[in-house]
């Protein structure tokens, strides 16, 4: 994704990528090989562990939204919204879409259970 001038890493992209990757590789026979593929693909762009950490942080944040937690993730999401509004430094892609979908599903499921 870095070949795009407007690419900028964020938590939503990380969550979308991790979700898509994990779903695609779900039936892969070797966990070690699956992890090695993830590491090789992401290491080109960024730290693979950071992708997983950021994805988990965003999922945790989404799961806590019924309580209205303010914090770092909310600030990051506001920054993403601002970039999208101005479209100069925003890159919409399927991984970003997947991340937004995951956040929406977490919040939706919380609403159903409360």
Secondary structure, DSSP 4 states (H G I P E B T S, - for coil): -TTSTT----HHHHHHHHHHHHHHTTT-S-HHHHHHHHHHHHHTTS-HHHHHHHHHHHHHHHHTGGGT--SHHHHHHHHHHHHHHH-SS----HHHHHHHHHHHHHHHHHHHH-
